[in-house]
Structure formats: C-alpha cells, structure tokens
Amino acid sequence: MSNASSSSGLPVGRGLLYLVFAGVAWGTAGGAAALVFDASDLGPLALSFWRCVGGLVLLLAARALRRRPVRRPAEPLGRRLLRILGNGVGLAVFQSAYFAAVASTGLAVATVVTLGAGPVLIAVGARLTLGERIGGAGLTAVAGALAGLAVLVLGNGGGAVRPAGVLLALLSAAGYAGITLLTRRLGRNGEAADPSTTTAWAFAIASVLLLPFAGAEGLVPHTVEPVRVAVLLLYVAAVPTALAYALYFAGAAVVRSATVSVIMLLEPVSAALLAVAVLGEQLSAATVAGTLLLLVAVVGLAGAEARLAARARRQVLPA
C-alpha cells in the first residue's frame, strides 16, 4: 500500500503534524473542562454536548466564509452515510462512555483502560480489516507508549477498580478505535471527504445523541463568573474540538491506524503538563518518566511511518 498521500493529496508528513496538533489540543480540553467545573455547576455530559454544538457552529461558519469551496469527487451515497453515521456514533460513544467510566471507577483507571486499550483494539482491527502490519519497531513503540501511559496515570494516584467502569472504558476505547479504522479505511479506498464536512456531520449526530443525557444533567450552567465560563466554553469548542477534530480526520485518512493511536497518546501528556502549568499540580517523577516514554514512542513511530512513506514513493517512481 502507499502511504505517501491520500486521494486528497495530503502528504503523510503533514498528516503526522495534523495528528500531533490534534493530540496536544485534545489534552488542553481537560484542563479547560476542569476550570469550567470549578467555576460553574456544568456537568461532563452537558459540557460534551456544548462542545459538539459549539464545534458544529464554528465549522459551519468557517465553511460559509470560504471564498472558493474545495471541489472533490462525488462520494457514493452508501459510503457517505457510513462515514457520517459511523463517525457521529463513534464520537458520542467515545466521549460519553469515557465520562461515565471516570464517574464509575475514577480518572486513573478509566484513562489507563481507555487509552491503553485503544492502540490494542486499533492494531488488531487494522490487521483484521485493513491488512496493516505494524512490524517489530511498531510493536516496540506501542509497548513503550502503553508503559509510559501507565506510569503517567497510575504513578500519580490510582482509583478503585470497578468492573462496570472498566467495561465502560473499554466501550469508550472501542468507539475511538471505530472512528480511527473507519476514517483510515475510507481514506485508503480513495474516498477521502472534506475533513470539515466529516467533522461537522460527526458533531451534529453526536449532539443529537448527547442531548437527552445533557438535558437530564442540566444544560445551562449556574455561575458567578459568566464571562470566564463563556470564554472557556468558546475555547473548548474552537481549538480542541472544531480545529483539532478536522485535523484529526484529515491526518487519520493518510497515516497508518496503529501510528494514529500512539500519536493520540500525546493527549494525556499535554493534559499533565497543563495541569502543572495552569492548575498548579505538582510535577512528580511519574509525570516526567511517563511523559518522556510517551514522547519517545511517538517520535519513534512517526519516524517509522515516514520511512514507510518514503519507501512507498520509491516503489511507485520509475527507475
């Protein structure tokens, strides 16, 4: 297979940069959410709902301001529906099941199970459905990334392990894996759609699915700092949502699924660093060790991806 570019012409190197930005940006959403929870009574499901709604509004506004719409080959109706529904349902499951797992079994256990199971599910799914081989270097990088994640999270305090919470975390990981595999499969088949369109539809469907749960939790926050909460909500909707998800869908279409899963582990790294810099949490030895392990794994796997892309280009070019 060729990883040099997708049908949209996006180079693999740029796709890797998109994924790195998305992973780092997603990590800042947790810090922003903590500040929102501290300043108001807004719950996690309501915040997730407003995150999707805000991201949808911003993406639609950006599309309306385009001077020259990007023209792409027409996508068959069946594939379009699969992309739209698959990403929307996957996004809703990923976010809501993760929040429920945190409530059930605690942040540490929920994070380890969700982000730890994600690469495994993606690697197995990519092997079974896409025929992708991760190789020895890739397996080493994945193992290093999972070890770093375990050190990063478990080294900073554990939580009570409850079977229901573990199952919810696995469901969240399955939702994330489904989004990644679907995006990669359609991208490999030459059906790469406009990332902003894909993201907008995913937000729309996730918003509809989350609405009843968010309504039961309370949609309107009560706060004595409305300006601060509004600015934080706008940031969550703009950077780690509208922009980050659009870049994620673009990058995931041209980068191997296992590589995507490891790069996305940058999310807990950026979250940990933000917690120290903004929330005043202490930088422990576990945070430093886990962060370094994750960064080394991400760099190693990104390098392997770039080498595969270069090899594919050499095979395509005439001698």
N, C-alpha and C positions, 0 to 999 in steps of 0.2 A: 504494500500500500504506500501511497505517497502522502507524507505529512508536510510537504513544502508549503502548500496553501490550500484553501478551500475553493469552492466554486465562486465565492465572493471575492477571491483574490487576496485574502488576508494572509500575510506571511506567518509562519509558525513563531518566529521571534517576537513579532508584535502581539500575537495571541498569548504568548507567555507573559509579556508585560501587562496585558489586559488582566490576566488572571491574578497576577501578583497584586495589582492595584485593587482588584475586587476583594481578595482575601484580606488585605490590610484594612480596607474601608469597612468591610463587614465587622472586623474586630472593634472598630470605633463605635459601632451601633450599640454594643453592650454598655460601654461607658456612658453614652448619651442616654440610654434607657435607664441606667442607674440614677442619673441626675434627674430624669423625669419622675421616676418613682419617689425620689427624695423630696421633690418639690410639689408633688400632687398625689392624688389617690388613684391615678390611672393604672389599670391592671395590665398584665403582659399580653393577654389576648386582644384587649382593646388597642394597645399600642401597636400590635402586629397588624390589626385591621387598618388603623390610621396610616401606618407605614405603607401598606399596599395602596390605599386610596390616594395618599399624597404622591407616591411614586407614579401612579397612573396619571394623575392630573398634570404633573410636571412633564412626563413623557409626551402626553398629547399636546401640551403647549409647545414643546420643542419641535414636534413634528409639524405643527401648524406654522411655525416660523421659518421652516425650511424654504429656501428660495427655489431650489431645484430638487424635487423628490428623487430619491435614488430608484432607478428602474432596475428591476430584477426579473429573471424568468418566472413566468407564472408557475406557482406551486400547485400540484394536483390537490383537489378538494379533500381527498381522504388523508393525505399527508398533512395538510394544513390543519384539519380538525385534530389529528393525532398530536401535532405539535402544540396546539393551543390548549387542548384539554389535558394532555399529559403534563405539560409544564405548570398549568394552573393548579391542578390537583396535587401534583408533587410539591409545589411551593407551600400550599396550605397545610399538607400533611407534615412536611419538614418543620415548619415553624411552630404549628400548634402542638404537635406531639412532643417537640423538644421542650417547650414551655411547661407542658403537663408533666414531663419526666422530671424536670427541675423541681416542680412543686411536690412530686411524689417521693423522689429518692435523693434530692439535693443536687446542687450545682456540680460538685466534683464528679460524682458517679454518672450523672446524666451526660456531662460533657465527654468523659472518657469513653462511655459506651457509644454515644452518637458519632463523635468524630473518629473514634478508634475503629468502629465497625464500618464506617463509610468507605475507607480505602479498600477494606477486605471485600465488601459487597460489590464495589465497583470493579475491582480487579477480577473477581470471579465472574461477574456479569459480562465484563468486556471480553473475557476469554470465551465464554459460552455463546454470546450473541454477536460479537464483533470479530472474533478470531485474533484479538490482540495479545501479543506475548510481551510480558514485562521484562523478562531476562534477569540474569543474576544481579547486575548492577541495580536494576529497578527494585528487585526484592530486598536488597540490602538497604536501599534508600527508604522504602516503605517501612521496614523494620526499625530503622533509625528514627523515622518520623513518629511512629507509634510509641517508641520508647521515650522520645522527647516529650510527647504529649502527656504520657503517663506521669513523667517526672514533674512536668509543669503544673498539672492539675492536682494529682494526688499528693505531691510534695508540699502543697500549700493547704492541706486540711482535707480530710475525707468526709463522707456523709454516710448515713445509714443506707445499706443496700436493701431495697425492697423489690421483689420480683415484678410487681406491676410497673414500677418506674423503669426497670431495666427493659421490659417489653415495649414500653412507650418510647424509650430511647432508641431501641432497635427499629421501631416503626419510623421514627424520625430519620434515622440513617438510611432506611430503605427509600424514603421519599426523596432524599438528596441524591442517592445513587440512581434512582429512576430518572431524575431530571438530567443528570450528567450523561447517562448512557443514551437517553433519547436524543439529546442535543448532538452528541457525537455521531450517533448512527445516521441521523438525517443530514448532518454536515458531510459525512463521508459519501453519502449517496448523491451528492450534488444538489441537495435541496436546501442549502443554507438560505434562510429567510433574513429579512432585515432584523437585526438584533433588537432594535427599539420596538418593532411591531410584536415580536415574540414576547418581549418583556411586558409590554402594555397589556396584551391579552392574558398573560400569566397573572399579572396584578389584578386585572378585572375579575377573573374567575376566583382567585384566592380571596378577594374582598367579599364576593358574594357568599363563599363558603364560610368565611370567618364572621360574617355579620351577626348571625343569631347568637354565637358564643360571646362575641364582644358586647352585644346588646345586653345579655344576661349579666355580664361583668360590670357594665357601666361605660357608655360611650363618651360622656362628657366629663372631663376631669375637674375636680374641685381644687383650687389652688389660690394662694395669696400672692403668687408670682406669675400671673398670666403671660407676661411678655417673655419671661425666661422659658416657660414651658413651650410657648409658641415657637420660639427660636429653635429650641432643641428638637421639637417635632418637625420643623421645616428642614433642619439638618439631616435628621434620620430619613426623611422622605427623599431628600435630594441626593446626598453623597453615597451612603451605604445602601441605598435602595435603587432609585432611578438610574443613576450613573453606574453603580457597581454591578447591578444585575444585567444591564445592557452589555457592559464589557465582558461579564462572565459568559453570557450566551454566545458572544462573538468568539471569545477565546476557546471555549469548550468545544466549538464546532471543528477546530483545526488541530487541537492538541490531544494526545492520547488520554483516554479516560483515567488510567491509573495515575498519570502525571498530574492531571487536573485535581484528583482527590488529595494528593500530597501537597500541592501548592496551596490549596484551600486551607490547609492546616496553619497557614500564616494568620488566620483569624484569631485563634487563641493567643498567639504571640503578640499581635498588636493590642489585643484586649489587655493582656498582662502589663505591657509597657504603659498603656494609657492609664491603667489603674494606679500605677506608681506615680506617673507624672501629674495626673489630674485629680484623682480621688485620694491621693495621699497614702496609699497602701505601701507596705514595706517591701523592698526588693530582696527576696530571700535567695539562698543558694539554689533552691529548687527552681525558682523562676529563671535564674541565669542559666543553669545547666539545661533545663528543658528548652529554653529559647534557642540556645546555641545548637542543640541537637536538631531541632526542627529546621533552623536556617541552613545547616549543613546538608540535611536531607533534601530540602527544596532546591538548593543550588546544584546538588549532585544530579537530581532527577531532571532539572531543567537543562543541564549540560548534556545528559543522555538524549533528551528529546531533540536538542539542536543538532547533535551528531547524527541521529537517525534522519532528520530532515535533510541534512547535507548529503548523506548517503543516497537518499531517495532522489535528490536532484541530479546527482552524478549518474544514477542509473537511467534517468529519463533523457539527459542530454546525449546527443550523438557523440561517438568517439572521434 
